[in-house]
């Protein structure tokens, strides 16, 4: 709560500090130096002329995009007295819950280690390194014995943790009151109701054109689709990050989506990005990690079994194994409530010079993790580009889906919002499901944790993720979950058990997401 | 923002309630906290900082001593919102500051600060503010005490013969240049990591640690 002037200066200083470390900074410096030879640069108006040159040659736009990216991932400037843990998560009881959850995961991983007699990490012998290098593009053909490995946790274990979250200062006495909540999440986080969301998601309204609705075969393309695609091409030409994000709210045309998402995420494929990816690949070749087996197992259990994604199996290994070795991911822990696991090499426990993070990126994959990457394989076929886009999506959005935090895009908020929307707008359905022992969240949780990946058909999923990027929030995932229940409400009112409720909602592959969201937000009677 | 704080006593919280405090079953919605300075001392306040714990609104009143020595209570902040939605968690555990510029009156010659906390929602069992600190204005023209030994330093023109040593002026100017260079180097340091996750090529780990 500092005054605005100080807050702005602090933000600017932080962004400048971060951008100084990037390749873009040295590129712009070099450009500025080289342009001095140009005739239009006059000594009297040097500063102005160099600035104009950078603007005309597109470098200012690149800088703008980089600043825009920093604004996305930077935590808000905090009060000087606030400790760093407060920036990760302001509420003490949530921090505690996250710490306890992490302890459980670490214990589980340690016991897997000791039981199986497999080290957490080891250096590969030269022969093995050579073998892996040769097999790099076809790791899917390998059939290692993974039967002894089990996933560290599954979404339903995490759901139990969220259900047991309690604020010790919250009055949860049993008196029936207007605020009694029928759902499983019992923490009083703030969320938006439909009138507020109608304002926030105005681009999704009934009178605005959408991809996913107005590009239907029966709708003449002149009405919306052609013009929207023309604008999309212009946005890509201008290389404007902020414009791409705004554009994405109405959906991205299939042919432009890859470029638009890369623009929104400011994900480049410059030589230094390719080099970074090669460095990570070298990390995979040199060291074998226990989490690699968890990744293999996860891919084999989920993506490989999926009709849409099994063809991308090799890509998934190439991305996820490198992801585990990427120390750049550690930066996001300053605004993630989670903390990377720590260990000591050579058994020197407690000696700080021998302390390392495990895995190097601090993220322990869980059952279904590979589904965050799978849909992206439809957009990018170059591994370094695919990697770059995935990593940015993870540090902006996906990490919030599996950590305990009070953030509005965090999984706790999404679950609470889903339950509140259902209770407010479909009270009969909610009450009925509760009575038969089928709490709606138990069914919807697995959809939301994966941002619906693997549950919707791919084209529909990509339309949903367009809006996640466009609105820079995962809130739409909770809205869609409620909309799906609203859509199948009639069938759900007939069921008499949790199993039959799950059966009604088992197959979402025929759903069209944008009409569902639009109707739920803009046609619900309030 | 200054890190100087003024030593002060935070008195125990006083509840404001209608009816008998003991027999009334509902929880109080207003608390008053008095923060007093040691007797005789006054302060010109730059900032009052605290950590919120589920307080929705805070009002601040100041007891100021005017020219004649008489003390008077005035409100300097009225119903400042700490929690935009009192039934929900937003802002409930944030670190906050009230700055001089936000106050309705000049917070000078203050002997006592009264914080009036309000929490209209019945959702919370307790509410208060913690770690209350009063930051005084920095006095620009305060005299710094110069230690005695500084004035004993020899004057420049009293320096005796150099006996082959370089001229102190050239030495000091080149040292200044080097210092300027190191300052430039320091400000240009990048925060980019190298990307290595091993320690000298070794990444053999057995177990994760819990602390």
Interface residues (C-beta under 8 A of the other chain):
Chain A: X1 X2 X3 X6 X17 X18 X20 X21 X22 X78 X79 X80 X81 X82 X86 X90 X91 X92 X103 X106 X107 X109 X110 X113 X114 X119 X120 X121 X122 X123 X167 X168 X169 X170 X171 X179 X187 X188 X189 X190 X276 X279 X283 X287 X325 X326 X327 X328 X330 X341 X342 X343 X344 X345 X346 X347 X349 X353 X354 X356 X357 X358 X360 X406
Chain B: X1 X49 X51 X53 X54 X84 X85 X87 X88 X89 X90 X92 X93 X94 X95 X96 X97 X99 X101 X102 X122 X123 X124 X125 X126 X127 X131 X133 X188 X190 X191 X192 X193 X195 X196 X197 X198 X199 X201 X202 X203 X204 X205 X206 X207 X208 X209 X210
